[in-house]
Amino acid sequence: MEKHLASVGVTTVAPEKLGLLDQIALGANAATVIAPHGAGLVLSAFMNSGGRVIELSSGDSFESCYRRIAAHLGLEYAYVPLP
């Protein structure tokens, strides 16, 4: 998946390798965050209104806290179920 995303201009980042302030800056400067359900989606809390959050999950559809965060911040949200 990373190879395909890179081919369309998406930059892959490992937030867990960054300090807290760098993670906040990463979220604040991101137009789109694509991540599996989990801590990586916390970056969306620092995004500017109008950004996009794409949550990946191998589980059945569920009520995601990240959908609520996105709605509160004026972000577009999409849930993508994975096989």
Secondary structure, DSSP 8 states (H G I E B T S, - for coil): -HHHHHHTT-----GGGS-HHHHHHHHHH-SEEEEESSGGGGGGGG--TT-EEEEEESS-----HHHHHHHHHT-EEEEEE--
